[in-house]
């Protein structure tokens, strides 16, 4: 009696959305549109786009641009600012860096460099002009977007209101994007002047993020 041939295991069905995102991220990784701009900064660095686009994440963090440490590690918010942001969200590092649950899309994907005084340069607007609409269109499943910092807020919300006004009136933006201050240590004084942020917005944010994740 002949041995029975083993059955074939069906190959997994490709995920078209994930494939489109992988192709888009490959395009972004190859972008050198700002190479000349970065070479002229104090740091004279080369582009290194840092992206975390996702086909499944329901939470999107729209930041400003990578800092020097993120430029070196390739991991967004891999610094003290990230520690503070994770505290605001009520999540640990493992959850935060789970691409299936959290997408991260800064206004500029590369570290902009320092000016002559050693201060961070703003995100080059060219990056958002080239890539942002395509990246957002690739993530229709996102339910909550957090606008971290003034540059992300100006792009998404428009108008001439300052950061404090936008964040203070966060309820007016529901169910749309929620503005947050940048979690940089430089904003510690702002947090002290505006205790309502951690008393009112942070508890709501933790509950909402917990529900999404």
C-alpha angles and dihedrals in degrees: 000000000000121000116257113252113241115252120251119251111231114242115245115264110253116245106232093197093052090047091052091050092048090052092048092049090050089054091049092047089056094049115122099166092124098040093112092047092052093045089058094055126094090260094048090206132163123243117274110174114208115199138162106186116168139193093205109031114115093192121067123189110202105195134169112250139313118275126222094275093050089047088057098044101033089223116117118234090008092151143063090294088059091050090055093045091051089051091053090051094044094231134124126233094262092056093041092055095044099113091197089065107026127042121193121202117169124195088249123025097209134062104263093210133227130296123231090280094052096254124137114266117228121259110277107248090219091076094060091043091055102040117008101087092048093048094049092046089056091061108054090148094070112118102177127035121190115205104209112196137356098286094057091045094050091051096047102033104028121193128098102275117129125238095261092053093048095048094043090056094045093134090063089064095057129151086019131068117325117224118223132180115250108269092227118136086241088072095058090103090051090054091052091050092048107043091162088076094067093032098051115011101038095056091049090047094051092050093048094047091048089053092050097046 
